Structures are given as C-alpha cells and as structure tokens.
C-alpha cells in the first residue's frame, strides 16, 4: 500500500543534502531516478542541445538552486512546491509560514478559469464607436472564425468566448480615438501567449473588413484579469508567537498594522508585494513559467483602483484569528512553453504533483501568501535582518573562497560573531586548518 504523502518533514532543513533527497523519496514525492537527476555532477540533466534549441546565441547553461517549500496544506490537500530562487531565506521563510497556516486549516484557493484576451488595434477610424457596433453585430461569425484558427483548443473544451470592443481616446489627441477589439479565448492548461497571438494575427484581416481603418498591433494582453487566483488563510494568534514575542495577539495586531501601512503607502506596498512575489516567482521559475508576464499583470492589478496597493491584505477576524487574503491575475501553463522541452521544469511539475494550470496557479499563489506572511511576521517582531543574515552568511563564506566543509565552518563563526563582512570571512578562512 502506498504511504500517504505528507508535506510535513520536521527537521528537513537540518539534514545533509543527500538525506533530504532520501526523505523526499521515502515520503513518495520523488523517485530515486528523479532524486539523482537533480543532484550530482549533471544536476538538472539539462542537455546543451536542449538549451541551444530553447533560446538564441546560447553559450552555456546558468543554474540556480532548486529548493522545496514544505508544510503546504491547500484546499485540504498535502502539497510541496518546487522553488527556484537565488535569494537566501525565501524558501525557509515560505516553509515556516506554511507550517503556521496549518493550525488554521492551511490555504483556501480558487481560480476564475483560463480565459485570456488578444488585442487587435484599429487606427484611423473617423467613427470608432460606429465601427465597434459593426464588430459587435458580427460577433457570432468572428467567434466562429477564431475557433477555426484553434480547432485543437476547441476540442479540449477551450476556444473563443467573447468579442469585446473598446474605444480608447489617445491622451495626446483626444479627437483621434481608436478602436481596440478584445478576443477572449479559453486556453485551458496553456499559458496562452502564442495561442492568443495566433488568434490576433489570424482574425485581424476579418476585423479590418468589417471595421475599416488600419490595423495596428495584434497581440495578447498580459493583463489577465479574467484569469484570477484568490488565496486566503486564517491563523490562531498563538501560532504567531516567537521566542521574544510570546503574545501572539500582539504579533497579529502588528501584522494588521503592517498591512494597513501598505494599503496607505506606495513605497511600503511595493516592498510588501515584492515579499509576496518572492515566493510566487520562485514557483514560476521552477515550473518554467513566463514570470515577466505574471509580474507585469500583478503590479497592474495592484494599481486597479488608480493607486498602487498591496496584493495581500491582513485583518483580525471575529474570533481573533489573523486572516490573510490575496487576489491577482496569474497566467500559467502546464503544457507548451518550457514545459515541453526543459527536463528540470517537467520534474518540478511532477514533484509538485501539479495537475493543471489552475492547480499551478493555486500552488504558486499559496506560496506567495506564505512568503508575505513570513516577511510581515518577521518585520512586525524581530526584524528580518537576523534570520536573513544568518542565511546570507553562507553566501559570504563562498564569496570569501570557502569550499566544502569550510563553508559551514566559516558561516557558523560569522553567525556566532554577528558579523557578515567579507573581510572578516576571509580572515576566519585563513585561520582555519584545511584538513
Ligand atoms: P504554446 O505555444 O506551446 O501552446 C500551447 C500548446 O499546447 C498548444 O499547441 C496547444 O494545442 C497544446 N495543448 C496540449 N494540451 C493542452 C491543454 N490541456 N490545454 C491547452 N493547450 C494544450 O504555449 P502558449 O501557452 O500559447 O504560450 C506560452 C509561451 O509563449 C511561453 O513560453 C511564453 O513565454 C511565450 N510568449 C509570451 C509572450 C507574452 O507576451 N507573455 C509573448 C509571446 C510568447
């Protein structure tokens, strides 16, 4: 009988690398072959030929560490999330915060579907509003024409959903308004950029026939505001205690204050959102997603009221629990893009037991909310520098020239001294015997 997979592996971070992999194999998250493929000399198994085919002017492969966020409980299910990130403390922070959320039942997530939009710009129209009406009158035949361009997507249950027309004034010449036709397409488990671009270019001649004018740009919008993910969690105040802050209720109140600060101030909101995207982006990079598109959409959504605000907000609920929630557009795919070719991406999708695009969005958004919680809890109590610098010590030790065992020995001394300067790391290294 297969053992029930758990996302709780206490003491995981203290295990040596090899034992961490063994524990993931034992817990059923990785097979032995998979564990071998992400460690050892050919880590990632990323063939130069694949790399060469994926990009241009390729001269090599640039690796980043693959970590794992444990402790996730999402919609009642045990989950782990692959995370690729160069910044120390992001993975540890997300894992710790995910553990805290379990006491309140973990994360609850929902998504609003997988509809993306292509934009077809029509310029030089004397009467753009009248042209928009002509387009609307032809909407049924335009939807059919879209479906004819993407028959496989239709067979999968996706395809054209709506033709929307928008008349947009140009700020510099308000009299020269343009028409923009939005074609909404359900692209199922694909991120959809190429699919939507095919639709935009394929439908543009028909749009011009109907509307007249001159066709301008034809491309998807990355502002995927019909493809939202909503994530929330609730934590009893006791779970927020730290050694130095035994009153969890006080920690909760400070976190709520920190949320209100971000709601009131753009300077704070940007950093608040950076903390959220720390976790979310790391999952996107591990799973080969277009994280630039996700970033652009997230920040536009954070500004949807006209002022830039926090993606995640925190409040005290009626029972005194800390309640956090976030909503953002997230266009991700489990087919196409890098998932096709990159073996590391395919492994991450398997490791996270990611079922489809909506499931990937749910996982990434949960890790985002966990990261935001970790940052706020640290900021609201001890500050982030102590924990952050402790992890940073390893990077300083490597920069000073330490290798193998010496990395641990130098970083331990740096931590015990509370000094993280490169010069000091070099002095410590010089004094250590090389045995
Ligand atoms: P894609 O071109 O690989 O298309 C997805 C393919 O998967 C389609 O051929 C589809 O038929 C197939 N498919 C198989 N099973 C499917 C399923 N269950 N659901 C949906 N499709 C299924 O990829 P894409 O998602 O159209 O585009 C994503 C790529 O485009 C990314 O690599 C992205 O970086 C890139 N891109 C992005 C932009 C942008 O502005 N964000 C612009 C251009 C290209």
Boltz pocket constraint, residues with backbone or C-beta under 6 A from the ligand:
constraints:
  - pocket:
      binder: B
      contacts: [[A, 152], [A, 153], [A, 156], [A, 187], [A, 188], [A, 189], [A, 190], [A, 191], [A, 192], [A, 193], [A, 194], [A, 195], [A, 196], [A, 197], [A, 220], [A, 222], [A, 288], [A, 289], [A, 290], [A, 293], [A, 333], [A, 335], [A, 336], [A, 337], [A, 338]]
      max_distance: 6.0
